[in-house]
Amino acid sequence: MPEGRTFIAVVGAGAGSCGDQVARIAEAVGREIAKAGGVLVCGGLGGVMEAACRGASQQGGLTIGILPTNSRDSANAYVKVAIATGLGEARNALITRTADAVIAIGGEFGTLSEIGLALKMGKPVVGIETWELAKGGQPNSAIRRAGSAEEAVKSAIALALSDQ
């Protein structure tokens, strides 16, 4: 990890599906990542991504948006480093590959794809009010559950560091 910084991806619903409660959680997660000296990586658009970036920015944190579009101009106002990929949803693989750990907050099918990609890549995933996994009707505990932003960030960092 560069300069000892942990890269944490925050994934979740976009602007059209992100309610106020989920946005508050995402903003708190962003603040906690910045307080811990981590780097926040996300898809760079609205909803959970914007709320998390806003929280990290309020604490002076570094935010990276890996955008689905061809233009850096589509990034939310709190992204400090915007990377325009032009890859649409395929950019989800870049988000999860860049991260040392992933925090999923709420979310829709795009979030589920990021969770699946992260787990396939061997990246730890911590979830707050997000998807639950089962295979053959049997619960799967691959997503570590957290009850708060602070718990999620502490867990994600600890898991990322233990995988080094």
DRENVOKE-596850 format. One record per residue (C-alpha): x, y, z. Coordinates in steps of 0.5 Angstrom, whole numbers, plus 500, padded with zeros to 3 digits. Layout:
% DRENVOKE-596850
+-----+-----+-----+
!   u !   v !   w !
+-----+-----+-----+
!   X !   Y !   Z !
...
+-----+-----+-----+
END
This chain:
% DRENVOKE-596850
+-----+-----+-----+
!   u !   v !   w !
+-----+-----+-----+
! 500 ! 500 ! 500 !
! 503 ! 507 ! 498 !
! 505 ! 511 ! 504 !
! 502 ! 506 ! 509 !
! 495 ! 508 ! 507 !
! 489 ! 503 ! 506 !
! 485 ! 504 ! 500 !
! 478 ! 503 ! 502 !
! 472 ! 503 ! 496 !
! 465 ! 505 ! 498 !
! 460 ! 502 ! 494 !
! 452 ! 503 ! 494 !
! 446 ! 506 ! 491 !
! 447 ! 512 ! 486 !
! 443 ! 518 ! 487 !
! 436 ! 515 ! 484 !
! 436 ! 510 ! 490 !
! 440 ! 513 ! 496 !
! 435 ! 515 ! 501 !
! 437 ! 520 ! 507 !
! 439 ! 514 ! 512 !
! 443 ! 511 ! 507 !
! 447 ! 517 ! 505 !
! 448 ! 519 ! 513 !
! 451 ! 513 ! 514 !
! 455 ! 513 ! 507 !
! 458 ! 520 ! 510 !
! 460 ! 518 ! 516 !
! 464 ! 512 ! 513 !
! 467 ! 517 ! 509 !
! 469 ! 521 ! 515 !
! 472 ! 515 ! 519 !
! 476 ! 513 ! 513 !
! 479 ! 520 ! 512 !
! 480 ! 520 ! 520 !
! 484 ! 514 ! 519 !
! 488 ! 516 ! 514 !
! 485 ! 512 ! 509 !
! 484 ! 513 ! 501 !
! 477 ! 513 ! 499 !
! 475 ! 510 ! 492 !
! 468 ! 510 ! 489 !
! 465 ! 510 ! 483 !
! 465 ! 518 ! 483 !
! 458 ! 519 ! 482 !
! 452 ! 521 ! 486 !
! 448 ! 518 ! 492 !
! 452 ! 513 ! 497 !
! 459 ! 515 ! 493 !
! 457 ! 523 ! 493 !
! 455 ! 522 ! 501 !
! 462 ! 518 ! 502 !
! 466 ! 523 ! 499 !
! 463 ! 529 ! 502 !
! 464 ! 526 ! 509 !
! 472 ! 524 ! 507 !
! 473 ! 531 ! 504 !
! 470 ! 535 ! 511 !
! 476 ! 531 ! 514 !
! 481 ! 533 ! 509 !
! 481 ! 526 ! 506 !
! 483 ! 524 ! 499 !
! 477 ! 521 ! 495 !
! 478 ! 518 ! 488 !
! 472 ! 517 ! 483 !
! 473 ! 511 ! 478 !
! 468 ! 514 ! 473 !
! 463 ! 510 ! 468 !
! 463 ! 516 ! 463 !
! 468 ! 519 ! 458 !
! 469 ! 525 ! 462 !
! 472 ! 527 ! 469 !
! 466 ! 533 ! 469 !
! 461 ! 527 ! 471 !
! 465 ! 527 ! 478 !
! 461 ! 529 ! 484 !
! 464 ! 535 ! 487 !
! 467 ! 532 ! 493 !
! 472 ! 527 ! 488 !
! 479 ! 530 ! 489 !
! 482 ! 525 ! 483 !
! 477 ! 523 ! 478 !
! 479 ! 518 ! 473 !
! 474 ! 517 ! 467 !
! 474 ! 510 ! 464 !
! 468 ! 510 ! 459 !
! 467 ! 503 ! 461 !
! 460 ! 504 ! 464 !
! 459 ! 498 ! 469 !
! 465 ! 495 ! 468 !
! 469 ! 500 ! 472 !
! 466 ! 496 ! 478 !
! 472 ! 491 ! 477 !
! 477 ! 497 ! 477 !
! 474 ! 500 ! 483 !
! 474 ! 493 ! 487 !
! 481 ! 492 ! 484 !
! 484 ! 498 ! 487 !
! 481 ! 497 ! 494 !
! 485 ! 494 ! 499 !
! 478 ! 493 ! 502 !
! 470 ! 494 ! 500 !
! 465 ! 497 ! 505 !
! 458 ! 496 ! 502 !
! 452 ! 501 ! 504 !
! 445 ! 499 ! 502 !
! 445 ! 498 ! 494 !
! 442 ! 495 ! 488 !
! 445 ! 490 ! 483 !
! 451 ! 495 ! 481 !
! 453 ! 494 ! 489 !
! 452 ! 487 ! 488 !
! 456 ! 486 ! 482 !
! 462 ! 490 ! 486 !
! 461 ! 485 ! 492 !
! 461 ! 479 ! 488 !
! 468 ! 482 ! 484 !
! 471 ! 484 ! 491 !
! 470 ! 477 ! 494 !
! 472 ! 474 ! 487 !
! 479 ! 478 ! 488 !
! 480 ! 476 ! 495 !
! 478 ! 483 ! 498 !
! 475 ! 483 ! 504 !
! 468 ! 486 ! 504 !
! 464 ! 489 ! 510 !
! 457 ! 491 ! 510 !
! 452 ! 496 ! 513 !
! 445 ! 495 ! 511 !
! 447 ! 491 ! 504 !
! 446 ! 485 ! 501 !
! 446 ! 478 ! 504 !
! 449 ! 472 ! 501 !
! 446 ! 465 ! 501 !
! 448 ! 459 ! 496 !
! 443 ! 453 ! 496 !
! 439 ! 456 ! 501 !
! 445 ! 456 ! 506 !
! 447 ! 463 ! 509 !
! 454 ! 465 ! 507 !
! 458 ! 470 ! 511 !
! 463 ! 473 ! 506 !
! 460 ! 480 ! 508 !
! 462 ! 482 ! 515 !
! 457 ! 486 ! 518 !
! 458 ! 492 ! 521 !
! 453 ! 496 ! 525 !
! 456 ! 503 ! 525 !
! 461 ! 507 ! 520 !
! 466 ! 507 ! 525 !
! 465 ! 499 ! 526 !
! 465 ! 498 ! 519 !
! 472 ! 502 ! 517 !
! 476 ! 499 ! 523 !
! 474 ! 492 ! 521 !
! 475 ! 494 ! 513 !
! 482 ! 497 ! 515 !
! 484 ! 491 ! 520 !
! 482 ! 486 ! 515 !
! 486 ! 489 ! 509 !
! 492 ! 490 ! 513 !
! 491 ! 482 ! 515 !
! 491 ! 480 ! 508 !
! 498 ! 484 ! 506 !
+-----+-----+-----+
END
